[in-house]
Amino acid sequence: MLDMVEPGLLAALIGLFGGLILGLAARLGRFCSMGAIEDALYQGSDLRARQWGVALGMALLGTFTLIGLGLFDPAQTPYLGLKWYPLASIGGGVLFGYGMALAGNCGFGALARLGGGDLRNFVIVLVMGLTTYVTLNGPLAHLRVTLFPPMPAEGPLPGFAHGLGLPIVPTGIVAGIVLLAFSLSSRAFLTKPKLILWGVAVGLAIVSGWAGTSWLSISTFEAEPISSHTFAAPIGDTLFYLMTSSASSPGFGVGSVIGVLAGAAIGSLIKGHFRWEACEDPRELKRQILGAALMGVGAVVAFGCTVGQGLSAFSLLAYSAPVTIASIVAGAALGLRQLIYGFSFVR
């Protein structure tokens, strides 16, 4: 059966499955990293931050269960298989977070809103995909590689469970349980079962990526990268595939991006919120273009976005994850403050 379908298409279908869940979670469950940060900083609400914690707790439990069952080798992932550069996580994270505040969304959020008919986010998606490729393979690639050369990890894997010599599977499972317990410790959050259920669904979507691509790499003769969801390089990959599909095959990231768009569209239609919107303010458009460009560069330097580092890498307990996420939050907080109290640079 597997011989009849090329591995790239199978990987895309695996990504499509998880992407659909993530898109539905964004529209039906209000799952959004930028929204969680804004709520915490300016609304005094940590409900969506706790939803993120539920998603991460489930992702940790599922991922380390896979490791314990021998179904997944985290050393084959880029988050643990490559050398970690702290300055890349900090610099790229701040750049990404700052751009996210200017644009009003991260890459995942832009895809989810575009799926709901918001054409303003079409510009964000295009610019972010372009600048991602500029940084990966274009004019900025040489500088990036010079500063942070991609090298295999030396010695222990760069993660809290592996690098500190702790019992790997118990450490990950305990971390997941603790995070779930903390996230569910709020009475106000417990009164929002929809947020909890969609947080669980997001965590399982991350696990489905690791499980599906790991199974595919073992079951096929072609080397397929082991991946889970992230929304920086895959946006560029999707644009590239749309231009060259006759000479290339889709992969996990392309399926994931298409899945989020489709899931968000379905979720918007279910809620009756689908409507076409366009940008009428040139200043807003300038901010979105600049923000998207900064996100594209920052995500490549930091090796992931809010989902890539905040969920996929964090589900492996990679050193890079908490550093990058803290840097993204700091950059977003700076950007939001400047937007709220005056930001003459882009006017």
N, C-alpha and C positions, 0 to 999 in steps of 0.2 A: 504493500500500500504506500509506504513512504517513498518507494522508488518512482512512483507516478507523479509526485509533487516535488518541485525543487525546494531545497532547504530554505532559500530566501523567502519564498512565499509562505512556507510553514512558520518561519520566524515572524513574518508580518501578521499572520493570523493570531499567533500568540500575543503579539503586541496589541492587535486590534481588540482582543478580548479584555485585557486589562485597561486599555484606553477607553473603551466604552464605559466601564465601571467608573473610571476617574471623571469622565465627562458628565455622567449622570450625577456623581457625587457633587460636582461643582454646581450644577443647576438645581438639583433637588435637595441636596444636603448642605448647600452654602459652604462647601469646602474651598477655602481660598487662603493662601499664605498672606497676601497683601491685606485682605480683610481682617485676618487674625491680628496682624500687627497694628492696623489702624484701630481696631476695637480695643486692644490692650492699652495703646498709648493715649487715645483721645476719647474713648467711650467708657472707659473703666470696666470693660467686660473681658473676661478671660475664657468665655465659652468656646470660641472657635480655636483658641490656643489649646484648650483641653481636648477638643476634637482632634487636633493635630497630634496630641499626645496619645490618644487612643489609637490612631492610625499607626503611629510609630511603634507603640507597644505590641500591636498585633503583628506588624511587620517583623519585629524582633523575634517574637515567639515562633512565627511560621518559618522564618529564615533559618534560625538555629535548630529548629526541629528537622528541617531538610538536611542540615549539616550533620546532625546526629544520626540520621538514617543513612548517611552516605550517598545522598541523592544530589549533592551540590558541593562543589569545591570552591570556597571563596577566594582561594589564591588565583583562580582563573579570571577574577573580575579586575577591572582597571583600578578600582578603589583600594584594593589590597595588594594587587600584583605589581603596582608601580611605586616608585619612590615618592614619598610625600614631601612637598615643599611648604612649610608653614607660611612663608611670605606670599606664596601664590594663593593659598586659601584666604589669607587676610586681605591682600590687595584686591584679588578678584572678587571676593565676597562683598567688600565695601563698594566696589564699582558696580556690581550687580544690584545690590540693595539700593544704591543711590539712583541708578537708572530705573529700577522698579518703581520707586516713588514718583519719578518724573513721568513715567509712562502710565502709571496707575494700575499696573498689572505685571506679574511675571509672565514668562512664556506660556506656562500652563494656563494661567488665568486669561491671557489674551486669546488662546485657542478656545477656551470655554465660552468666552463672550462672543467671539466670532461665530461659533456654532449657534449662538442665540440670535444672530442677525446683526450684531454690532460691527459695522464696517470700519469703524475707527480702529479696531484691533487688527484689521487686515493689514494696515500699514505697519503696526507693531510687529506682526508676524513676519512680514516681508523683510523689514529692516533688520530684525534680530537674526533671521536666517541668513541674510547676506553677510552681516558683520561676523557671525559665527564662522562662516567659511573663510572670510578675510583673515581671521585670526588663526584658524586651523591650517589652512593651506595657501593663503594669499599673502599680500604684502607684509602683514604683521607676524606671519608664521616664523620667520627667521629670528626675529627679536624674541618671540616667546620661547622658542627652542633654545636660544642662547642663554636666556635667563633661567629657564626651568626645563632642562633637557629631560625628555621622557626616558627613564631608565628603570630596569627591573628592580623591585625592592630587594635590598640586601639584608640578610639576617632574618630576624623575626618579621612577620607581616606587620605592616603599620596599622594595627588595630588594638583596641583595649583588651580584647579577649586573647588575641594571639601574641601581641607584642609584649604584654606584661607577664606572660607565663601563667596565666590563670587557666583553670579548666574551661575549655572553650565553650562547649555546649551549655553547661550549667550557668556560666556567666551571662551568656546571651539570653537565656530563658528567664533567669532571675531579673535581669535588667528590664525585660519586657513586662514581667509581672509587676515590678515596682513602678514602672511608668504608667501602666494601666491603673494600678491602685491609686496613684497620685492624681491622675486625670479624672478618675471617678469619685474622688473624695469630696467634690463640691455638690451640695444639695441642689443648687440652682442648675448645675449641669445635668444631674440625674433626672430633672424634670423635662429634659429635652431629648427624649429617646431617639428622635430622628437624627440629631447630630451624632449621637453615639453610634447608631447603626451604620451611618454612612462613613464614620471614622473607621469602623471595623472593616467595611467594604474596601476602603482605600488601602488599608494595611494588607488585606488579602490580595489586592491587585498587584502590589509590589511583590509579594511572595509568588504570585502566578508567573511574573516575569522571570524570576530566578529559576523556578521549577521548570517552566516550559523551555527556556533556552538551554538549561543544563541537560534536560532530557534530549533535546534536539542535537546537541553537540555529541552526545553519546550514541544516539541512534542513527546518525548519518555518517557517511564517509567524508563529507566535506567539513572543514573547520568552520564552525559557526560561533561567533562571539557570545559569551554568556553575559546577559544584560538584564537590567530591569529599567523601570521608567525614568526618563529624564527629558527635559524639554528645552534643550539648547541646540546641540549639534543635530538631533533628529529633525528639528524644523528645517535646517539647511539641507539635510539629507532628503527630506520630502520634496522640497523645491527642486533639488537636483534631479530626483527621480522623475518628477513630473516633466522635466525637460528632456530626459534621456532614457525613458522607460523601455524603449525598443532595444537598447543596448545594455541594460542593467536589470537587476532584480530588486524588489523591495526587501527590506529587512525588518527587524524588530522595531526600530525607531520609527520607520515610516508607518507601519501598522499602528503603533501607539498614537502617533499624531492624528491619523485619520480616525482612530477610535475615539479620541477625545472630542474631535469635531462632531462626529456622528452622535456620540452620547450626549453632548451638550445640546445639539439640535433636538434630539428626542426628548430630553428633559425639559427644554424650553417649551416644546409643543404640549407636553403633558400638563405643564403649569399654566399654559396660555400666555407665556411671556415672550414668545418669539415675535420679534418685530425688527424691521430694517432701520438702522440708525446710521447717521453719518456725522462727520465732524464739521461744525459751522464756525469754529473759532480758530483762526490761524495760529494764535499763540499756543493753544492746546495742542495743535498738530505738531508744532515745532518741539514742544516738550516731549511728546510721544516719540517722535523720530529720534531725538537725542537720547531719551531714556532707553529706547529699544537698542540703539547702537551701543550704549554703555553695557547693557545687559548681555549682548552678544559677545563682546570682548571679555567682560568679567566672568561669564559662565565658562568660557574656554580656559581662561587662566586658572580659575578655581576648580576646574574639572567637575562642574556640575552646577545646577540651579537649585531653587528651593525644593524641588521634588528630587532631583538627582542626588544632591548632597543631604537634604533634609530628611529624606525617606529611604532611598535606595542605599546610599552609602552609610547612613545611620543604622540601617537594618543589619549591617555587617559590623557595627561598632568601630568603623574606621576612624582613625585620629582626625582626619580631615573634616568629618561631618560637623561636630559641635563648633569647631573653629570657624568653618565657613558660614554656618548658620548664624552664629553670633555676629560675624562681620556683616552678613547681609542685613540683619536686624539693625545694626548700628548705622549702616549706609542708608537704609530706608528711613530710620528715625531722623537722620540729618536732612535727607531730601524732603520729607514731609514737613519738618520744621521750617525749612526755607520756603516751601510752597505756601504754607499757612501764614507766615509772618513776613513774607516779601521775598521775591526771587527775581531780581531785575535782570539777571544775566540772559534769560531766555525770552524776555519781553520784547 
